[in-house]
Amino acid sequence: MFRKLYYSLSPNGRRFIRRVYYLPADFISLFDKNRDKLIPSKGKTNVGRGDFKKIGDKFFNDIVDTCKLTPEAKILDVGSGIGRIARPFTKFLNKDGNYLGFDIIKSDIEWCAKKYSQCKNFVFNHYPIKNDLYLPNANISPEEFEFPFKEESFDVVIVISVFTHMQFCAIENYLKEIAKVLKPQGTCYTSWFLAEADKTYELFPFIYDKYCLHNSKIKNANVALIRNQLLQILKTNGLEIVEEKQGWWKTGISEKAFDFQDILVLKKV
């Protein structure tokens, strides 16, 4: 019910409600002298509920571990948002490593560019790519967007809570572009809602041949991809799954699961 109501609001409406809701807490935090400058106010975040720092640290530790990263790593963060994943990397990368994040939300990128200005090996780019959940009036099509980066230039590509808000053809295109910019044997750390073709899920009542939707009107609200469809895309682009963690979105039991979404670590072969 909450999700349905939330997605019925416009992107600006959702941001306004969030800022108003967290206004008291954000005002109090202004007087915290120990406040981490790389942690945004709650009203500005667009990454859902949960502790910004704890969730960012959780993913950072898992990415470093599963992708075998070193401080010299070249990192691309697709859908970097307001820096939840970037923040812990500031204490990990050395002068030879670098982090490049891009997102469709201009205010998030502007915030990060300002807050990370002293981190010379951190770059944040804005690309206004169309998405009916976040940026419905943008002109760049996600099905045709070409990553403006050199081929085989990144050790790891991070894509957290991005494919879960994309349509099938857009996912196809992004995985093709990711394969192009990854170095040989490079890894891609991703999150998904992965559905089985012969099962139904309460969270995704609208079922199609290749995917399922949470909301038929806002199609990018939440998207579950059919597993065998993903496997076909990965094979086409020379990517394979090397590690998988089941999310708790299917069971509703969070105690033993790593995250709500499914985690796949992909490798370029």
Backbone as numpy.savetxt, mean C-alpha at the origin, in Angstrom:
# Nx Ny Nz CAx CAy CAz Cx Cy Cz
-21.33 -2.60 8.17 -22.17 -1.40 8.17 -21.29 -0.14 8.17
-20.24 -0.16 9.01 -19.35 1.00 9.08 -18.67 1.23 7.74
-18.17 0.15 7.12 -17.50 0.29 5.82 -18.44 0.86 4.77
-19.69 0.36 4.75 -20.66 0.82 3.76 -20.92 2.31 3.92
-21.10 2.75 5.16 -21.34 4.17 5.43 -20.11 5.01 5.08
-18.94 4.51 5.44 -17.69 5.22 5.18 -17.49 5.44 3.69
-17.71 4.38 2.91 -17.49 4.47 1.47 -18.58 5.26 0.74
-19.68 5.54 1.41 -20.73 6.35 0.79 -20.35 7.83 0.76
-19.35 8.22 1.56 -18.88 9.60 1.59 -17.91 9.86 0.44
-17.81 11.11 0.03 -16.82 11.50 -0.98 -15.43 11.45 -0.36
-14.36 11.39 -1.18 -13.00 11.41 -0.61 -12.77 12.60 0.32
-13.21 13.78 -0.10 -13.05 14.96 0.76 -13.90 14.85 2.02
-15.08 14.25 1.89 -15.95 14.07 3.04 -15.33 13.14 4.07
-14.70 12.07 3.61 -14.04 11.13 4.53 -12.89 11.80 5.26
-12.11 12.60 4.52 -10.99 13.30 5.15 -11.48 14.31 6.18
-12.56 15.01 5.86 -13.11 16.01 6.79 -13.60 15.35 8.07
-14.35 14.26 7.94 -14.87 13.56 9.11 -13.73 13.06 9.99
-12.70 12.53 9.35 -11.56 12.03 10.12 -10.87 13.15 10.89
-10.67 14.28 10.26 -9.99 15.40 10.93 -10.81 15.93 12.10
-12.11 16.02 11.91 -12.98 16.49 13.00 -12.97 15.50 14.15
-13.06 14.22 13.83 -13.11 13.17 14.86 -11.86 13.18 15.73
-10.70 13.35 15.09 -9.43 13.29 15.82 -8.92 14.66 16.27
-9.69 15.71 16.06 -9.23 17.05 16.40 -8.81 17.20 17.86
-9.58 16.72 18.84 -9.15 16.86 20.24 -7.81 16.17 20.52
-7.67 14.91 20.04 -6.43 14.17 20.28 -5.26 14.83 19.58
-5.47 15.33 18.37 -4.39 15.98 17.64 -3.97 17.29 18.30
-4.92 17.99 18.87 -4.60 19.25 19.57 -3.74 18.97 20.80
-4.10 17.95 21.55 -3.33 17.59 22.75 -1.91 17.16 22.37
-1.78 16.44 21.25 -0.46 15.93 20.84 0.51 17.05 20.49
-0.01 18.23 20.17 0.86 19.36 19.83 1.76 19.75 20.99
1.36 19.41 22.19 2.12 19.79 23.38 3.06 18.68 23.86
3.13 17.60 23.10 4.02 16.49 23.44 5.42 16.78 22.89
6.35 17.12 23.76 7.69 17.48 23.34 8.47 16.30 22.76
8.04 15.09 23.08 8.73 13.90 22.59 8.09 13.33 21.33
7.18 14.06 20.75 6.45 13.58 19.58 7.39 13.37 18.40
7.27 12.22 17.75 8.06 11.89 16.56 7.57 12.75 15.40
8.46 13.54 14.82 8.07 14.47 13.75 7.68 13.74 12.47
8.03 12.46 12.35 7.68 11.70 11.16 6.37 10.93 11.32
5.70 11.14 12.45 4.38 10.54 12.65 3.34 11.64 12.50
2.47 11.54 11.51 1.48 12.60 11.27 0.39 12.60 12.32
-0.35 13.68 12.37 -1.52 13.72 13.24 -2.53 12.68 12.76
-3.32 12.17 13.68 -4.29 11.12 13.34 -5.29 11.61 12.29
-5.63 12.87 12.34 -6.59 13.40 11.40 -6.09 13.47 9.97
-4.77 13.44 9.79 -4.19 13.52 8.45 -3.93 12.17 7.81
-3.93 11.11 8.59 -3.59 9.81 8.05 -4.73 9.23 7.23
-4.37 8.50 6.17 -5.35 7.85 5.31 -5.15 6.34 5.27
-4.55 5.79 6.32 -4.17 4.38 6.29 -5.02 3.51 7.20
-6.18 4.00 7.59 -7.07 3.17 8.39 -6.75 3.23 9.87
-7.41 2.34 10.60 -7.24 2.33 12.05 -5.96 1.61 12.46
-5.59 1.76 13.73 -4.40 1.10 14.24 -3.30 2.11 14.54
-2.32 1.66 15.29 -1.21 2.51 15.72 -0.24 2.71 14.56
-0.07 3.95 14.12 0.76 4.28 12.97 2.18 3.72 13.12
2.80 3.97 14.26 4.17 3.54 14.49 4.28 2.02 14.57
3.42 1.39 15.36 3.50 -0.06 15.54 3.29 -0.81 14.23
2.31 -0.37 13.45 2.04 -1.04 12.18 3.18 -0.81 11.20
3.69 0.41 11.14 4.82 0.69 10.27 6.05 -0.12 10.64
6.33 -0.21 11.93 7.48 -1.00 12.40 7.28 -2.48 12.11
6.06 -2.96 12.27 5.77 -4.37 12.00 6.08 -4.71 10.55
5.60 -3.89 9.64 5.86 -4.15 8.22 7.33 -3.97 7.89
7.96 -2.94 8.44 9.39 -2.72 8.20 10.21 -3.94 8.58
9.99 -4.47 9.77 10.76 -5.63 10.23 10.52 -6.84 9.34
9.28 -7.04 8.91 8.97 -8.19 8.06 9.57 -8.02 6.67
9.55 -6.80 6.15 10.13 -6.54 4.83 11.63 -6.78 4.85
12.32 -6.25 5.85 13.76 -6.44 5.95 14.10 -7.92 6.07
13.31 -8.65 6.86 13.56 -10.07 7.09 13.26 -10.91 5.85
12.07 -10.77 5.29 11.67 -11.64 4.19 12.36 -11.28 2.87
12.68 -10.01 2.69 13.31 -9.58 1.44 14.83 -9.51 1.55
15.36 -9.86 2.73 16.81 -9.92 2.97 17.48 -8.58 2.59
16.93 -7.50 3.10 17.44 -6.18 2.75 18.71 -5.82 3.51
19.55 -5.05 2.86 20.75 -4.49 3.48 20.62 -2.96 3.48
21.44 -2.26 4.26 21.35 -0.79 4.32 21.63 -0.09 2.99
22.16 -0.82 2.01 22.44 -0.22 0.69 21.28 -0.40 -0.28
20.17 -0.92 0.19 19.05 -1.29 -0.69 18.45 -0.08 -1.41
17.99 -0.34 -2.63 17.24 0.64 -3.42 15.77 0.22 -3.35
14.94 1.09 -2.75 13.56 0.72 -2.40 12.56 1.60 -3.15
11.54 0.97 -3.72 10.40 1.68 -4.29 9.16 1.32 -3.49
8.48 2.34 -2.98 7.25 2.13 -2.21 6.07 2.67 -3.02
5.29 1.74 -3.57 4.13 2.10 -4.39 2.93 2.34 -3.48
2.36 3.54 -3.55 1.30 3.88 -2.61 1.87 4.18 -1.24
2.89 5.03 -1.21 3.66 5.28 0.02 2.89 6.08 1.06
1.78 6.69 0.64 0.93 7.39 1.60 1.65 8.49 2.34
1.42 8.53 3.63 1.97 9.60 4.47 3.16 9.10 5.30
3.85 8.06 4.77 5.15 7.68 5.31 5.17 6.61 6.38
4.12 5.82 6.49 4.10 4.80 7.54 5.22 3.78 7.37
5.53 3.42 6.12 6.62 2.48 5.87 7.95 3.21 5.77
7.94 4.42 5.27 9.19 5.17 5.09 9.89 5.46 6.41
9.13 5.82 7.43 9.70 6.29 8.70 10.77 5.36 9.28
10.50 4.06 9.48 11.54 3.21 10.07 12.76 3.01 9.17
12.59 3.21 7.86 13.73 3.04 6.96 14.75 4.17 7.11
14.37 5.28 7.73 15.33 6.37 7.93 16.45 5.97 8.87
16.21 4.98 9.72 17.23 4.51 10.65 17.91 3.23 10.17
17.56 2.80 8.96 18.11 1.56 8.43 19.02 1.80 7.23
18.59 2.60 6.29 19.37 2.82 5.07 20.60 3.67 5.35
21.71 3.34 4.69 22.90 4.19 4.79 22.95 5.13 3.59
24.06 5.83 3.41 24.15 6.84 2.36 24.09 6.25 0.96
24.36 4.95 0.84 24.31 4.30 -0.47 22.93 3.74 -0.79
22.09 3.62 0.22 20.73 3.15 -0.01 19.81 4.32 -0.32
18.68 4.03 -0.92 17.71 5.10 -1.14 16.29 4.57 -1.16
15.38 5.47 -0.87 13.95 5.16 -0.81 13.20 6.13 -1.71
12.35 5.58 -2.58 11.52 6.40 -3.44 10.07 5.97 -3.25
9.23 6.89 -2.82 7.82 6.58 -2.64 6.96 7.42 -3.56
5.87 6.84 -4.05 4.92 7.66 -4.80 3.50 7.31 -4.40
2.62 8.30 -4.57 1.23 8.12 -4.16 0.34 9.04 -4.99
-0.96 8.72 -4.98 -1.92 9.53 -5.74 -2.49 10.68 -4.92
-2.27 10.67 -3.61 -2.79 11.71 -2.73 -1.74 12.81 -2.57
-2.00 13.96 -3.15 -1.02 15.05 -3.19 -0.65 15.54 -1.80
-1.63 15.68 -0.91 -1.35 16.21 0.43 -0.41 15.29 1.21
-0.53 13.99 1.02 0.36 13.04 1.69 1.80 13.21 1.20
1.95 13.34 -0.11 3.29 13.49 -0.69 3.91 14.82 -0.26
3.13 15.87 -0.23 3.65 17.18 0.20 4.08 17.14 1.66
3.31 16.46 2.49 3.67 16.33 3.91 4.99 15.59 4.05
5.13 14.48 3.33 6.36 13.69 3.42 7.56 14.46 2.88
7.38 15.14 1.76 8.48 15.90 1.17 9.01 16.94 2.16
8.11 17.53 2.92 8.50 18.54 3.92 9.16 17.89 5.13
8.55 16.85 5.67 9.04 16.24 6.91 10.34 15.47 6.70
10.55 14.93 5.49 11.75 14.13 5.22 12.81 14.95 4.47
12.70 16.26 4.49 13.61 17.11 3.71 15.07 16.96 4.13
15.32 16.55 5.37 16.70 16.35 5.83 17.25 14.98 5.45
16.37 14.11 4.98 16.79 12.76 4.56 17.03 12.80 3.05
18.25 13.06 2.65 18.56 13.33 1.25 18.36 12.12 0.34
18.36 10.92 0.90 18.15 9.74 0.07 16.70 9.26 0.09
15.79 10.13 0.52 14.36 9.84 0.50 13.67 10.82 -0.45
12.94 10.27 -1.42 12.24 11.09 -2.42 10.78 10.65 -2.48
9.88 11.63 -2.59 8.45 11.35 -2.66 7.85 12.05 -3.88
7.18 11.28 -4.73 6.59 11.82 -5.95 5.08 11.65 -5.97
4.41 12.63 -6.53 2.95 12.58 -6.66 2.57 12.31 -8.12
1.71 11.30 -8.32 1.15 11.01 -9.64 -0.36 10.90 -9.49
-1.12 11.82 -10.08 -2.58 11.82 -9.93 -3.25 10.73 -10.77
-3.24 9.53 -10.26 -3.78 8.37 -10.97 -5.22 8.14 -10.52
-6.09 7.90 -11.46 -7.52 7.79 -11.18 -7.83 6.59 -10.30
-8.69 6.82 -9.30 -9.17 5.76 -8.42 -10.49 6.24 -7.83
-11.56 5.48 -8.02 -12.88 5.98 -7.61 -13.04 6.10 -6.10
-12.14 5.50 -5.33 -12.19 5.62 -3.88 -11.47 6.88 -3.40
-10.33 7.18 -4.01 -9.48 8.26 -3.53 -9.41 9.48 -4.45
-9.40 9.23 -5.76 -9.17 10.32 -6.71 -10.00 10.08 -7.98
-11.31 10.21 -7.88 -12.20 9.82 -9.00 -12.10 10.71 -10.23
-11.61 11.93 -10.09 -11.58 12.85 -11.23 -10.20 13.01 -11.86
-9.26 12.17 -11.49 -7.91 12.25 -12.06 -7.91 11.79 -13.52
-6.88 12.20 -14.25 -6.83 11.92 -15.69 -5.94 10.75 -16.06
-5.04 10.34 -15.17 -4.12 9.25 -15.50 -4.78 7.91 -15.21
-4.81 7.05 -16.21 -5.43 5.73 -16.05 -4.46 4.76 -15.39
-4.88 4.04 -14.35 -3.98 3.06 -13.72 -3.68 1.88 -14.64
-4.55 1.63 -15.61 -4.32 0.54 -16.56 -3.23 0.88 -17.57
-2.90 2.18 -17.70 -1.93 2.61 -18.70 -0.72 3.31 -18.09
-0.73 3.52 -16.79 0.36 4.25 -16.14 1.68 3.49 -16.26
2.71 4.17 -16.77 4.04 3.59 -16.88 4.92 4.15 -15.77
5.55 3.26 -15.02 6.43 3.71 -13.94 7.59 4.52 -14.55
7.78 5.76 -14.12 8.83 6.61 -14.69 10.20 6.39 -14.05
10.61 5.13 -13.99 11.87 4.78 -13.35 12.67 3.88 -14.28
13.98 3.85 -14.09 14.84 3.01 -14.91 14.53 1.53 -14.69
14.66 0.76 -15.74 14.46 -0.67 -15.63 15.55 -1.29 -14.75
15.14 -2.30 -13.98 16.05 -3.06 -13.12 16.85 -2.15 -12.18
16.15 -1.23 -11.53 16.84 -0.25 -10.67 16.53 -0.40 -9.18
15.60 -1.31 -8.81 15.22 -1.45 -7.41 15.46 -2.87 -6.90
15.94 -2.96 -5.66 16.11 -4.26 -5.01 14.79 -4.79 -4.50
13.92 -3.89 -4.06 12.62 -4.30 -3.54 11.57 -3.26 -3.91
10.39 -3.75 -4.22 9.22 -2.89 -4.43 8.19 -3.25 -3.36
7.70 -2.25 -2.65 6.72 -2.45 -1.58 5.35 -1.98 -2.07
4.35 -2.84 -1.94 2.99 -2.50 -2.39 2.01 -2.97 -1.33
1.78 -2.14 -0.32 0.91 -2.50 0.80 -0.42 -1.76 0.69
-1.49 -2.50 0.74 -2.86 -1.96 0.67 -3.05 -1.09 -0.57
-2.56 -1.57 -1.70 -2.73 -0.90 -2.99 -3.53 -1.79 -3.94
-3.06 -3.02 -4.12 -3.79 -3.96 -4.98 -5.19 -4.25 -4.44
-5.38 -4.04 -3.16 -6.70 -4.24 -2.54 -7.69 -3.14 -2.90
-7.20 -2.13 -3.63 -8.06 -1.02 -4.07 -7.90 -0.78 -5.57
-7.66 -1.86 -6.33 -7.46 -1.73 -7.77 -8.26 -2.78 -8.52
-8.64 -2.43 -9.75 -9.34 -3.35 -10.63 -8.35 -4.27 -11.34
-8.87 -5.32 -11.94 -8.04 -6.39 -12.49 -7.02 -5.87 -13.51
-7.46 -5.09 -14.49 -6.55 -4.62 -15.53 -5.47 -3.69 -14.98
-5.82 -2.93 -13.96 -4.83 -2.06 -13.32 -3.78 -2.89 -12.59
-4.23 -3.96 -11.93 -3.29 -4.87 -11.25 -2.35 -5.49 -12.26
-2.89 -5.93 -13.38 -2.05 -6.49 -14.45 -0.96 -5.51 -14.86
-1.34 -4.27 -15.07 -0.38 -3.26 -15.52 0.67 -2.98 -14.46
0.26 -2.84 -13.21 1.22 -2.54 -12.14 2.22 -3.68 -11.96
1.77 -4.91 -12.02 2.70 -6.03 -11.88 3.68 -6.09 -13.05
3.21 -5.74 -14.23 4.11 -5.67 -15.39 5.18 -4.60 -15.17
4.75 -3.43 -14.69 5.68 -2.33 -14.45 6.65 -2.66 -13.31
6.16 -3.32 -12.29 7.01 -3.72 -11.16 8.10 -4.68 -11.63
7.72 -5.64 -12.46 8.69 -6.60 -12.98 9.77 -5.89 -13.79
9.42 -4.83 -14.48 10.38 -4.08 -15.29 11.40 -3.35 -14.43
10.95 -2.75 -13.33 11.87 -1.92 -12.53 12.63 -2.71 -11.47
12.23 -3.95 -11.21 12.95 -4.79 -10.25 14.26 -5.29 -10.86
15.29 -5.33 -10.04 16.54 -5.97 -10.45 16.33 -7.48 -10.56
17.16 -8.19 -11.32 17.07 -9.65 -11.34 17.19 -10.21 -9.92
16.33 -11.13 -9.57 16.24 -11.73 -8.24 15.73 -10.74 -7.19
15.25 -9.58 -7.62 14.67 -8.62 -6.69 13.34 -9.12 -6.15
12.88 -8.52 -5.07 11.66 -8.98 -4.41 10.60 -7.87 -4.38
9.36 -8.32 -4.29 8.23 -7.40 -4.21 7.35 -7.84 -3.04
7.21 -6.96 -2.07 6.44 -7.25 -0.85 5.05 -6.66 -1.02
4.03 -7.53 -1.03 2.68 -7.09 -1.40 1.63 -7.56 -0.40
0.50 -6.83 -0.38 -0.65 -7.29 0.41 -1.88 -7.38 -0.50
-2.77 -8.34 -0.16 -3.92 -8.65 -1.01 -5.10 -9.10 -0.17
-6.25 -9.13 -0.84 -7.35 -9.99 -0.44 -7.40 -11.07 -1.51
-6.94 -12.27 -1.17 -6.90 -13.37 -2.14 -8.08 -14.30 -1.91
-8.90 -14.46 -2.93 -10.09 -15.29 -2.84 -9.92 -16.56 -3.66
-10.57 -17.62 -3.23 -10.60 -18.87 -3.99 -11.85 -18.86 -4.87
-11.71 -19.41 -6.07 -12.78 -19.33 -7.06 -14.05 -20.04 -6.62
-13.93 -21.06 -5.78 -15.09 -21.87 -5.41 -15.67 -21.49 -4.05
-15.26 -20.33 -3.51 -15.74 -19.94 -2.18 -16.40 -18.56 -2.22
-17.23 -18.31 -1.23 -17.84 -16.99 -1.07 -17.38 -16.38 0.25
-17.40 -15.05 0.31 -16.88 -14.35 1.48 -17.83 -13.21 1.85
-18.10 -13.10 3.13 -19.03 -12.08 3.62 -18.57 -10.67 3.27
-17.26 -10.45 3.31 -16.73 -9.12 3.04 -16.86 -8.73 1.57
-16.99 -9.74 0.69 -17.02 -9.50 -0.76 -18.23 -10.18 -1.40
-19.41 -9.57 -1.28 -20.63 -10.20 -1.78 -20.83 -10.11 -3.29
-20.08 -9.24 -3.96 -20.26 -9.06 -5.40 -19.17 -9.84 -6.14
-19.56 -10.92 -6.77 -18.62 -11.89 -7.32 -18.59 -11.81 -8.85
-17.37 -11.73 -9.39 -17.16 -11.70 -10.83 -16.18 -12.80 -11.21
-15.87 -12.92 -12.50 -15.02 -14.03 -12.96 -13.62 -13.98 -12.37
-13.04 -12.79 -12.27 -11.64 -12.66 -11.89 -11.42 -12.04 -10.51
-12.47 -11.49 -9.94 -12.33 -10.78 -8.67 -13.68 -10.66 -7.98
-13.66 -10.19 -6.73 -14.87 -9.94 -5.96 -14.79 -8.52 -5.39
-15.95 -7.89 -5.22 -15.99 -6.53 -4.71 -16.75 -6.45 -3.39
-16.31 -5.52 -2.57 -17.04 -5.23 -1.33 -18.21 -4.29 -1.59
-18.03 -3.38 -2.54 -19.03 -2.36 -2.82 -19.18 -2.25 -4.34
-20.37 -2.45 -4.85 -20.58 -2.43 -6.30 -20.59 -1.03 -6.88
-20.80 -0.01 -6.05 -20.83 1.37 -6.52 -19.44 2.01 -6.48
-18.73 1.81 -5.39 -17.33 2.27 -5.29 -16.47 1.03 -5.49
-16.14 0.74 -6.73 -15.53 -0.55 -7.06 -14.15 -0.75 -6.45
-13.43 0.33 -6.21 -12.10 0.20 -5.63 -12.09 0.25 -4.11
-13.28 0.24 -3.49 -13.35 0.30 -2.03 -12.53 -0.83 -1.42
-12.87 -2.06 -1.77 -12.08 -3.24 -1.40 -12.24 -4.25 -2.52
-11.12 -4.80 -2.97 -11.13 -5.74 -4.09 -10.40 -7.01 -3.69
-11.04 -8.15 -3.91 -10.40 -9.45 -3.69 -10.14 -10.08 -5.04
-8.90 -10.45 -5.28 -8.53 -11.08 -6.55 -8.59 -12.59 -6.42
-9.14 -13.26 -7.44 -9.16 -14.72 -7.45 -7.73 -15.23 -7.59
-7.35 -16.16 -6.75 -5.95 -16.61 -6.68 -5.41 -17.10 -8.02
-6.14 -17.95 -8.72 -5.59 -18.50 -9.96 -5.40 -17.42 -11.03
-6.17 -16.33 -10.94 -5.97 -15.21 -11.86 -4.65 -14.49 -11.55
-4.36 -14.33 -10.26 -3.09 -13.70 -9.88 -1.91 -14.56 -10.31
-2.01 -15.85 -10.10 -0.91 -16.75 -10.47 -0.59 -16.64 -11.96
-1.61 -16.47 -12.76 -1.41 -16.34 -14.20 -0.68 -15.04 -14.54
-1.07 -13.95 -13.88 -0.40 -12.66 -14.11 1.07 -12.74 -13.68
1.32 -13.35 -12.54 2.69 -13.47 -12.05 3.55 -14.26 -13.02
3.02 -15.35 -13.52 3.77 -16.19 -14.47 4.10 -15.42 -15.73
3.15 -14.65 -16.22 3.35 -13.85 -17.43 4.49 -12.86 -17.28
4.66 -12.34 -16.07 5.65 -11.29 -15.82 6.92 -11.78 -15.14
7.12 -13.08 -15.08 8.34 -13.61 -14.51 8.47 -13.40 -13.02
7.35 -13.48 -12.31 7.35 -13.33 -10.86 6.81 -14.60 -10.22
7.34 -14.94 -9.06 6.85 -16.12 -8.35 6.71 -15.82 -6.86
5.79 -16.54 -6.22 5.57 -16.38 -4.78 6.63 -17.16 -4.02
7.36 -16.49 -3.12 8.37 -17.18 -2.32 7.97 -17.27 -0.86
6.99 -16.47 -0.45 6.49 -16.55 0.93 5.07 -16.01 0.97
4.26 -16.62 1.83 2.86 -16.21 1.95 2.41 -16.25 3.40
1.68 -15.22 3.79 1.06 -15.17 5.12 -0.43 -14.92 4.94
-1.25 -15.81 5.47 -2.70 -15.67 5.36 -3.19 -14.55 6.28
-4.03 -13.67 5.75 -4.62 -12.62 6.56 -5.83 -13.13 7.33
-6.28 -12.34 8.29 -7.40 -12.79 9.11 -8.74 -12.25 8.62
-8.77 -11.64 7.45 -10.03 -11.12 6.92 -11.03 -12.24 6.62
-10.54 -13.44 6.35 -11.43 -14.56 6.04 -12.03 -15.18 7.30
-11.24 -15.25 8.36 -11.65 -15.98 9.56 -12.22 -15.09 10.65
-11.79 -13.83 10.67 -12.19 -12.94 11.76 -11.39 -13.15 13.02
-10.40 -14.06 12.97 -9.56 -14.37 14.13 -8.18 -13.75 13.91
-7.85 -12.75 14.68 -6.63 -11.99 14.44 -5.43 -12.42 15.27
-5.65 -13.25 16.28 -4.59 -13.52 17.26 -3.31 -14.09 16.63
-3.44 -15.03 15.71 -2.26 -15.70 15.17 -1.88 -15.20 13.78
-2.65 -14.29 13.23 -2.38 -13.79 11.89 -1.44 -12.59 11.94
-0.63 -12.44 10.90 0.30 -11.31 10.83 -0.44 -10.00 10.57
-1.45 -10.06 9.68 -2.16 -8.84 9.31 -3.57 -9.19 8.85
-4.40 -8.19 8.72 -5.76 -8.38 8.22 -5.74 -8.86 6.78
-4.85 -8.28 5.96 -4.73 -8.67 4.56 -3.75 -9.83 4.40
-3.83 -10.49 3.25 -2.88 -11.55 2.91 -1.57 -10.92 2.44
-0.46 -11.50 2.85 0.86 -11.00 2.47 1.52 -12.00 1.51
1.98 -11.50 0.38 2.75 -12.30 -0.57 4.09 -11.62 -0.83
5.16 -12.39 -0.71 6.48 -11.91 -1.12 6.78 -12.54 -2.47
7.00 -11.70 -3.47 7.24 -12.15 -4.83 8.72 -11.98 -5.20
9.18 -12.82 -6.09 10.57 -12.72 -6.54 10.61 -12.69 -8.06
11.49 -11.84 -8.59 11.68 -11.79 -10.04 12.64 -12.89 -10.44
12.19 -13.77 -11.33 13.00 -14.94 -11.71 13.41 -14.85 -13.17
